[in-house]
Amino acid sequence: MRIGIIGTGVAGSVLAEMLAGTPGVTLRAFDRLAAGEEAESGTGLNVGPNAMKALRLHLPARHAAVRAASLPWARWSIEMADGERLFDLDLRDLAEEPGIRLRWSALYAALRAPIARLTRHSTTLEALEEDAQGRLVPVLRGPGRHGMGLFRPGGFDLLVAGDGRYSRLRELALGASPSRLHGVAMSRLLLPQIPDTAPIDDYGQWFHGNARLLAYRLPGGAAYIAGSVPLDTPEAEISAEMRSAAYQHALYTPNGAISPAMAWLRDAVVANAHRQHWARLQESPLERVALGGRVLLLGDAAHAMVPTLGQGATQAIEDGVLAGAVLRRGGDAHAVARLRDARVDWVRQFSLDASDTLLPRAHPGAAPARAGTLAKAGPDFLARLRRLYTDVPGPEAVTAPPHAQTAFPAAKRTG
Ligand SMILES: Cc1cc2nc3c(=O)[nH]c(=O)nc-3n(C[C@H](O)[C@H](O)[C@H](O)COP(=O)(O)OP(=O)(O)OC[C@H]3O[C@@H](n4cnc5c(N)ncnc54)[C@H](O)[C@@H]3O)c2cc1C
């Protein structure tokens, strides 16, 4: 059985480690980045306790490595701009362990380390062909003896799309899929060094109307600040005015009192307005299996989701771990879909529901920041969070399909 992984980001790296050394499996991985190159290194991530549980149960060495590269995400607080605290959660009251907060580059480095030997770097998927046996052949562009060129690494029984939100493999297998926009602009900023006296620490959020700042400290004295700004319509673009320091100063300044944390964050955002990165809140429809089961989609390639609950990379880790557990036991892409899709749909809906306080007022699901936040402290939301953070099966719960052997039968067709 030849398995090819396109993209060793979060999901692809975790899957590769899960499958490495599986009897009967020949594994190859490809990524367009050069070895050691980390995309998006200027961003912070908070990864949920559910991803940590998946790693702890299935890949304990990786659990230890990402813990070592991160700070614990143990608390989640929400305040209004004047400092009124509406929500203050100790994640350990609901989860089996804290989540983590770390630099995106640190997560990639920790996940990619064990699969470096398996990965062919600087290779970009461009096209897809079939061999005479009906197996998929990726056509990749990468370095060869005569400079950059196209090469075909042979046929694969299963090709895995781990190539992220703008997945080329998804596009080749299923055609272009439209993103769903919700009318929210998101800014992000990494500050490499903040003073010890800065009034932020673990994961906090501060609202002025439906505009919100989110911030937390990162390892090494750095901090991450993300802004959220309602747009006029779902499809509206992010204007140059909105990105300006003056606009953001007004956006995050209440009429009355302002808390020390909100004032510090606003001033940091205003001073660094030219360094912010901007994107719009969006998601894409869930697609798990394509081309008759010969393509399996994982992570953002399968289900790019809104970032509100910090579940993008978190679900990509769950995907990689659990797809690996299924494939290792002889399951196929459809078996991965059976294990994962109901959970992923539920997480996506929960993330969207939790975005109510960020949406423009005219949006049907929008809630005022204060009322929407108070509802999050109620039993229904907390019960959903508990399920989010704990509902992760261990190895014993991932059963082999009927008639399957403990691993892939020796491949009849080798490439
Ligand atoms: C601003 C921002 C903030 C976020 N914050 C959080 C957060 O706090 N918590 C959280 O859990 N999630 C967060 N996310 C989401 C998270 O980053 C993604 O959900 C996660 O990275 C998805 O993992 P993945 O493995 O599917 O894809 P990626 O991590 O994007 O990896 C894709 C890989 O495929 C490679 N690749 C792409 N195209 C090709 C090609 N054609 N050929 C070969 N290789 C290719 C890339 O180089 C990359 O290595 C955030 C996202 C953004 C944009």
Ligand as a Chemical Component Dictionary entry (heavy atoms), coordinates in Angstrom:
data_LIG
# 
_chem_comp.id                   LIG 
_chem_comp.type                 NON-POLYMER 
_chem_comp.pdbx_formal_charge   0 
_chem_comp.three_letter_code    LIG 
# 
loop_
_chem_comp_atom.comp_id 
_chem_comp_atom.atom_id 
_chem_comp_atom.alt_atom_id 
_chem_comp_atom.type_symbol 
_chem_comp_atom.charge 
_chem_comp_atom.model_Cartn_x 
_chem_comp_atom.model_Cartn_y 
_chem_comp_atom.model_Cartn_z 
_chem_comp_atom.pdbx_ordinal 
LIG C1  C1  C 0 -4.603 34.169 11.409 1  
LIG C2  C2  C 0 -4.894 32.757 11.792 2  
LIG C3  C3  C 0 -4.960 32.435 13.138 3  
LIG C4  C4  C 0 -5.251 31.124 13.526 4  
LIG N1  N1  N 0 -5.312 30.829 14.841 5  
LIG C5  C5  C 0 -5.550 29.567 15.230 6  
LIG C6  C6  C 0 -5.537 29.222 16.603 7  
LIG O1  O1  O 0 -5.315 30.053 17.473 8  
LIG N2  N2  N 0 -5.767 27.922 16.947 9  
LIG C7  C7  C 0 -5.992 26.963 16.011 10 
LIG O2  O2  O 0 -6.211 25.791 16.378 11 
LIG N3  N3  N 0 -6.005 27.257 14.689 12 
LIG C8  C8  C 0 -5.780 28.533 14.283 13 
LIG N4  N4  N 0 -5.752 28.840 12.951 14 
LIG C9  C9  C 0 -6.017 27.821 11.958 15 
LIG C10 C10 C 0 -4.825 26.900 11.734 16 
LIG O3  O3  O 0 -3.660 27.617 11.478 17 
LIG C11 C11 C 0 -5.131 25.965 10.579 18 
LIG O4  O4  O 0 -6.415 25.420 10.782 19 
LIG C12 C12 C 0 -4.109 24.823 10.534 20 
LIG O5  O5  O 0 -2.827 25.321 10.248 21 
LIG C13 C13 C 0 -4.539 23.806 9.482  22 
LIG O6  O6  O 0 -3.589 22.793 9.423  23 
LIG P1  P1  P 0 -3.378 21.964 8.075  24 
LIG O7  O7  O 0 -2.401 20.924 8.396  25 
LIG O8  O8  O 0 -4.687 21.572 7.518  26 
LIG O9  O9  O 0 -2.788 23.019 7.040  27 
LIG P2  P2  P 0 -1.487 23.919 7.144  28 
LIG O10 O10 O 0 -0.972 23.978 8.529  29 
LIG O11 O11 O 0 -1.842 25.185 6.453  30 
LIG O12 O12 O 0 -0.407 23.121 6.306  31 
LIG C14 C14 C 0 -0.496 22.992 4.904  32 
LIG C15 C15 C 0 0.846  22.515 4.392  33 
LIG O13 O13 O 0 0.717  22.201 3.005  34 
LIG C16 C16 C 0 1.797  22.770 2.282  35 
LIG N5  N5  N 0 1.296  23.010 0.919  36 
LIG C17 C17 C 0 0.334  23.867 0.549  37 
LIG N6  N6  N 0 0.095  23.768 -0.780 38 
LIG C18 C18 C 0 0.942  22.828 -1.256 39 
LIG C19 C19 C 0 1.173  22.269 -2.542 40 
LIG N7  N7  N 0 0.465  22.648 -3.625 41 
LIG N8  N8  N 0 2.120  21.317 -2.670 42 
LIG C20 C20 C 0 2.831  20.893 -1.580 43 
LIG N9  N9  N 0 2.642  21.388 -0.340 44 
LIG C21 C21 C 0 1.703  22.332 -0.177 45 
LIG C22 C22 C 0 2.166  24.017 3.064  46 
LIG O14 O14 O 0 3.501  24.423 2.835  47 
LIG C23 C23 C 0 1.950  23.557 4.507  48 
LIG O15 O15 O 0 3.103  22.962 5.070  49 
LIG C24 C24 C 0 -5.473 30.137 12.529 50 
LIG C25 C25 C 0 -5.391 30.474 11.186 51 
LIG C26 C26 C 0 -5.117 31.771 10.804 52 
LIG C27 C27 C 0 -5.033 32.117 9.338  53 
# 
loop_
_chem_comp_bond.comp_id 
_chem_comp_bond.atom_id_1 
_chem_comp_bond.atom_id_2 
_chem_comp_bond.value_order 
_chem_comp_bond.pdbx_ordinal 
LIG C1  C2  SING 1  
LIG C2  C3  SING 2  
LIG C2  C26 DOUB 3  
LIG C3  C4  DOUB 4  
LIG C4  N1  SING 5  
LIG C4  C24 SING 6  
LIG N1  C5  DOUB 7  
LIG C5  C6  SING 8  
LIG C5  C8  SING 9  
LIG C6  O1  DOUB 10 
LIG C6  N2  SING 11 
LIG N2  C7  SING 12 
LIG C7  O2  DOUB 13 
LIG C7  N3  SING 14 
LIG N3  C8  DOUB 15 
LIG C8  N4  SING 16 
LIG N4  C9  SING 17 
LIG N4  C24 SING 18 
LIG C9  C10 SING 19 
LIG C10 O3  SING 20 
LIG C10 C11 SING 21 
LIG C11 O4  SING 22 
LIG C11 C12 SING 23 
LIG C12 O5  SING 24 
LIG C12 C13 SING 25 
LIG C13 O6  SING 26 
LIG O6  P1  SING 27 
LIG P1  O7  DOUB 28 
LIG P1  O8  SING 29 
LIG P1  O9  SING 30 
LIG O9  P2  SING 31 
LIG P2  O10 DOUB 32 
LIG P2  O11 SING 33 
LIG P2  O12 SING 34 
LIG O12 C14 SING 35 
LIG C14 C15 SING 36 
LIG C15 O13 SING 37 
LIG C15 C23 SING 38 
LIG O13 C16 SING 39 
LIG C16 N5  SING 40 
LIG C16 C22 SING 41 
LIG N5  C17 SING 42 
LIG N5  C21 SING 43 
LIG C17 N6  DOUB 44 
LIG N6  C18 SING 45 
LIG C18 C19 SING 46 
LIG C18 C21 DOUB 47 
LIG C19 N7  SING 48 
LIG C19 N8  DOUB 49 
LIG N8  C20 SING 50 
LIG C20 N9  DOUB 51 
LIG N9  C21 SING 52 
LIG C22 O14 SING 53 
LIG C22 C23 SING 54 
LIG C23 O15 SING 55 
LIG C24 C25 DOUB 56 
LIG C25 C26 SING 57 
LIG C26 C27 SING 58 
# 
